[in-house]
């Protein structure tokens, strides 16, 4: 079997580790293949030089809908400097595999590509490669081979630890920031309309359990592998739903303090939160809990977002977390279709009444392939083929009155300050007026970023960060394109 060389390509590395690259790198290395990473914001010429010197067989990209066009352009820039095949994976190819028809795209990987990616590398150059599950591939004559997805990997303990060193080599911030990110499992059993999970459930129906969790022992060894080698003062478990299995959570709460003992944060849904759940988390060493409140209007939650939970359930979850001594990070979505200014104020009041410690607000982005996108099309909030997709912290793309869009931006930028200082809400009309000028937008955005950095890190991820790392992190917060 010939050794293949894979060059993973990413636009940038911020606070959050890319989730797919480290595990695919570990699997490829374990199968005897070579890997490297190119980061575009470290210099285009440097990335081109990496392509030329490494001479990869594969240029590999993981993309979402809002950045898909950017990565297709990056591929067009790098591909002429190599004979490599270009392979795209991630959410966008999973739900829009037709992107293989684009110029310069040689293959797409649909769904979870762990072992399929290794099989693709092992068989590349032979006819067998065209039978790789999860892959759509172009033959030399342009014909497209479309393979179905294989079964989900149900035993996550069988996978290697992610190859985080590949990222650390390219990121001073990730290497030195003493706040580390881990996943306890994969999958989410719920079907919120703004998320792609309902599509994933359909794609993998009959092919394995959607929600899978690493054994407690495996997860703790993975954490120890990092914490024993790198300075670590706080752990972030980034699962959509953490600790849903109560027996697993009980074992985790008993072992984690003894075997790791580092404060951590995690995330779950309000309607699965009980006082016992919060007390177990607190006993384990949990400092903060992220809860998706999403909207203060029960009508919007149920009819638009598919969040079938009552105001009482959310209030109960907030009380349970607070009474257990947990800090609360609330996740909110503003500008949902059919939402009024009064609905936005309900969301604000829900955060205030729940004494939320950090209230993060995003602006509704009904990405293609989601049920929310279909809802927006059917109700006139999106017309035709909308190809301009934005990150969640950008302005609304919905067909809404322009004045209302301006109000949305100000509420989103000022949301945390409005929760902490309710009296500021009377200045919203003034801030909307200020935000209409370029200088005003710059000032309000700077205030938002500073508030985000200080309150999120100080209240939710409280870890002593070395001065130089803090400066580097401040630079990312102030100038990151993903929070514009």
C-alpha positions, 0 to 999 in steps of 0.5 A: 500500500503506497503512503499518501500525503495529506495537506489539511487546509484551513483559513484560520485557527482561533480559540476553538480547535477545528474538530475534524482535522485532528481526528482525521490526522490521527487516523491517517498517521495511524494508517502510515500516511503523512500529514501537514497543515496549511493556515491561510491567515498566516500568509498566502505565500506561506501556504503556497510554499507549503503545498510546493514543499510538501507535495501532497496527494490530497488537499483536504478541506472541512467547510460549512455553508457560510464559508464554502465559497471562501474555501472553493476560492482557496482551493482554486488558489492552491490547486495549480501549485500541486497535482493533488486531488481536492477533497471537501468534507464537513456540513456543507458537502454532507447536505450539498454533495452536488458541490462535487460538480464545481470546478476543482473539486475532485471528491466530497466526503458525506457525514462522519468520514473517520474510517472512510477517509483512511480507506480512501487514502489506502485505495487511492490510485486503484479502482477500489477507491471508487467504492469508498463509502461516504465518498462521491468522486469524479472519475478522470472522464468527469463521471461522478460516482456516488456512494452511500454512507456507511455505518456510524462509528458506535465505539468512540473508544476505538478511535485514537486521541485527536492529533492536537499537536498538528494544530499546536504547531501552527497556533501560539494561542491554542498551544499556550491558552490554558483553557482546553476543549474536549468532546465527551461524545458525538451526536444530538437526539433532538431536531431543532429547526435551525440545526442540521441534526434532523438531516443527519438523522435521516442520512444515518437512519438504520445505520447506528445510534446518533448519540454516542458517548466515550467511556468515562475512562477513555475520556479521562485518559484523553484529558490527562494526555493533554493536561499532563503535557501542557498547562491547563487550568480549565476544561471546556466540554463542547458537546451539544448535550453533555451527560444525558446518560445519568449512569455515565454522569454518575460515574464521571462525577465520581471519577473526574475530581480524583483523576483530573480535578480541573474546573470545567464547563459543559452544555445541555438543553434546559428541558433535561436539567434537574436539580440532581443533574446540576448537583452532580455536575457541581460535585464533579467540579463544573464551574459553568453550564451553557443552556440554549434558551434561544428565544423568550417567546414560547411561540417562537421556540415551539412553532419556528425553532422546534424547541418544545419546552415551556417557559416554566421548564426554562425557568426551572433549569435556570433556578436549578443551576443557580441553586447548585452554584453553577455559573450560567452561559445562556445561548440566544437567537435574535431575529427569528422569522415572525419575531417582534421587538416585544419578543426580543425583549422577552428574550432579554427579560428571560436572561435577566430574570434567570440571573444569567452570568453571560448572555450570548446572542446571535442573529438567526441564520437559516442555513440551507438544508435546515428546516428553518430555511424551508420555513423561511422560504415558505413564509417569504423570509427568503426568496429564490436561491439565497447564496449569501450566507453569514456567520451567526454574529453577522446581520440578518439575511431575512426579508425584514424591514431595514430599520428592524435589522438595525435594531437587531444588530444593536440588541445583539451587540449590546445583549450582555450589557443589557442583561447586566445593566437593564437600565441601558435599554432606554438608550437602544434608539440612540445606539441604533442611530449611532450604528448607522454611521461607519464610525458608530458601527466600529465603536459599538462593535469594539464595545461588543468585542471587549465585553464578550472577551472580558465577561465570557472569559472572566465569568464562564472560563475563569482561568489565569492566563499568562500576559502574552497569551492574554494579549494574543487572545485580545487581538483575536477577540478584537479583530476576528472576522468571525465576530463581525 
